[in-house]
Structure formats: structure tokens, C-alpha cells
Amino acid sequence: MREAEEAIDEAHLICAERVPGVSFEHLALHWRISTIGRMIQAEQAAVARQEGLTINNAHLLLSLRLHAGPMRPSDLSGQHGLTNAGITGCLDRLEEDGLIYRTPSAHDRRVREVTLTEAGTRAADRLFQRCAQEIRALRILQNMPPAARNLLNNQLRRLLKQLSG
């Protein structure tokens, strides 16, 4: 982590020298957010692998666990940026592993909705617990003073809202 921070600071200084009159603070912030995201993603993938899952399948289980009731595959693919073929492959694997089941939609007979099985619920709960224990950034955030954590959360929420809208 120390090397990543030093590399970002060095790149920030180099950019500032080569393009005078332009502030690169926003770019350094972008690099920091991207680097943190990649680090978290790598740790999530490691936890998923230890549970016998791909990162995409782990994310799908967690989304299903947080959602009240069945979900449409199209909603899951939209949330996770997966293609129709990608979501179908992930759901096939989760169904083969006994973690989800698909049932016809009561509203649209062309759609098969996705629901967690009891085993899927237990697997998702285990993933949540392991991520909270094993992902360093989550532990750091958990130990942050509540006011600092709330400020960071609110700023990131605003940024995400602006980027999404």
C-alpha cells in the first residue's frame, strides 16, 4: 500500500511539472480511489475463491441476500454490468451448486426469477462475515471515528450520485 501511495504522489508531482497551470489534485484523488477499489476487489476475489466462488458469483449472492424476494436476471445483470450470456452462465453455476433456484415470474411468463436457497443464504452470510473480517479497507473503515466515516460516506455518495445521473 505504501508503494501505491508513493507512486501516486510521484505521478502527481510529475504531471504538475509537465503541465504548468493545471491542478492535478483531482487526478491524484481519482488514482487513489481507483487503487483502493482494485485492492478491495482483489481481496474480495480471494475470499470468493476460498468459498469456491468467482467474484461475480459472490457479488450475485450478496445482492440476492440484500434484496427482499426474488430478482429478475436482467436486474442482476444491470447491477453488476454483466451481459445476458454472462448472467446466465453465473446463474447456471449457482443453481448447479444449489445456491439459487429459478422460478417462473408471476408477472411475466417469459422470465424466470432468481431466489437464494437456504444454502445460498448461508453462503452469502458467510461471505459478508468473511469480508468484514478479512478485507483490510473494511476493517480500517470500521475502526474510523463515526464522524469521519460518515463524512467520507456522504462525500462518496454525492460523487456516485453525480456520476450516475
C-alpha positions in Angstrom: 0.0 0.0 0.0 2.9 2.4 0.8 4.3 1.8 -2.7 1.0 2.7 -4.3 0.7 5.9 -2.3 4.2 6.9 -3.1 3.7 6.2 -6.8 0.5 8.3 -6.9 2.3 11.2 -5.2 5.2 10.9 -7.6 2.9 10.9 -10.6 1.0 13.9 -9.2 4.3 15.8 -9.0 5.5 14.8 -12.5 2.1 15.8 -14.0 2.2 19.2 -12.2 5.7 19.9 -13.5 5.0 18.9 -17.1 1.7 20.7 -17.4 2.0 24.0 -15.6 -1.1 25.9 -14.6 -3.2 22.8 -14.3 -4.2 21.3 -10.9 -3.8 17.5 -10.8 -5.2 17.1 -7.3 -8.4 15.7 -8.8 -6.4 13.2 -10.8 -4.5 12.1 -7.7 -7.8 11.6 -5.9 -9.0 9.5 -8.9 -5.9 7.4 -8.7 -6.3 6.9 -5.0 -10.0 5.9 -5.4 -9.1 3.5 -8.3 -6.2 2.0 -6.4 -8.4 1.4 -3.3 -11.1 -0.2 -5.5 -8.6 -2.6 -7.1 -7.2 -3.6 -3.7 -10.7 -4.3 -2.3 -11.6 -6.2 -5.4 -8.5 -8.4 -5.2 -9.3 -9.1 -1.5 -12.9 -9.9 -2.3 -11.9 -12.2 -5.1 -9.6 -14.1 -2.7 -12.4 -14.5 -0.2 -14.7 -15.7 -3.0 -12.1 -18.2 -4.3 -11.7 -19.6 -0.8 -15.5 -20.1 -0.7 -15.4 -21.9 -4.1 -16.9 -18.9 -6.0 -16.0 -16.5 -8.7 -16.1 -12.8 -7.7 -19.1 -12.3 -10.0 -21.0 -15.2 -8.3 -20.1 -13.9 -4.9 -21.4 -10.5 -5.8 -24.6 -12.0 -7.1 -25.2 -14.0 -3.9 -24.6 -10.8 -1.8 -27.1 -8.9 -4.0 -29.7 -11.6 -3.7 -29.2 -11.7 0.1 -29.8 -7.9 0.4 -32.9 -8.0 -1.8 -36.2 -8.8 -0.3 -37.6 -11.6 -2.5 -36.8 -12.9 -6.0 -34.9 -10.9 -8.6 -35.0 -10.9 -12.3 -31.8 -11.9 -14.1 -31.9 -8.6 -16.1 -31.9 -6.6 -12.8 -28.9 -8.6 -11.5 -27.0 -8.1 -14.8 -27.7 -4.4 -14.8 -26.4 -4.0 -11.2 -23.3 -6.0 -12.0 -22.5 -5.0 -15.5 -22.9 -8.5 -16.9 -24.1 -9.4 -20.3 -27.1 -11.7 -20.8 -24.8 -14.6 -21.6 -22.6 -13.7 -18.6 -25.5 -13.6 -16.1 -26.9 -16.8 -17.5 -23.6 -18.6 -17.0 -23.2 -17.3 -13.5 -26.8 -18.3 -12.5 -26.4 -21.7 -14.1 -23.3 -22.3 -11.9 -25.0 -21.1 -8.8 -28.0 -23.2 -9.5 -25.8 -26.3 -10.1 -24.2 -25.6 -6.8 -27.6 -25.5 -5.0 -27.2 -21.8 -4.0 -30.1 -20.4 -6.0 -33.3 -21.6 -7.7 -35.2 -20.1 -10.6 -39.0 -20.0 -10.8 -41.3 -18.6 -13.4 -42.3 -15.0 -12.8 -45.9 -14.4 -11.6 -46.0 -11.2 -13.8 -44.2 -12.3 -17.0 -44.1 -16.0 -18.0 -41.0 -15.4 -20.2 -39.0 -14.5 -17.1 -37.6 -16.9 -14.5 -36.9 -15.1 -11.2 -33.9 -15.9 -9.0 -34.1 -16.7 -5.3 -31.5 -17.9 -2.8 -31.8 -21.4 -1.4 -31.1 -21.9 2.3 -27.6 -23.0 1.3 -27.2 -19.8 -0.7 -28.4 -17.7 2.2 -25.8 -19.3 4.5 -23.1 -18.9 1.8 -24.0 -15.2 1.4 -23.9 -14.7 5.2 -20.5 -16.4 5.4 -19.2 -14.1 2.6 -20.5 -11.0 4.5 -18.8 -12.1 7.7 -15.5 -13.1 6.0 -15.3 -9.8 4.0 -15.9 -7.8 7.2 -13.0 -9.8 8.9 -10.6 -10.2 6.0 -10.8 -7.1 3.8 -8.4 -4.6 5.2 -10.2 -1.5 4.0 -13.4 -2.6 5.7 -11.6 -3.1 9.0 -10.0 0.3 8.6 -13.4 1.9 7.9 -14.9 0.0 10.8 -12.3 1.5 13.2 -12.6 5.0 11.9 -14.3 7.5 14.2 -18.0 7.6 13.2 -17.9 11.3 12.2 -15.0 10.7 9.8 -16.6 7.6 8.4 -20.0 9.4 7.9 -18.2 12.4 6.2 -16.3 10.0 3.8 -19.5 8.1 3.1 -21.5 11.2 2.4 -18.9 12.6 0.0 -18.6 9.3 -1.9 -22.4 9.1 -2.0 -22.5 12.6 -3.6 -19.8 11.7 -6.1 -21.5 8.4 -7.1 -24.9 10.2 -7.4 -23.4 12.8 -9.7 -21.6 10.1 -11.8 -24.8 8.1 -12.0 -27.1 10.9 -13.0 
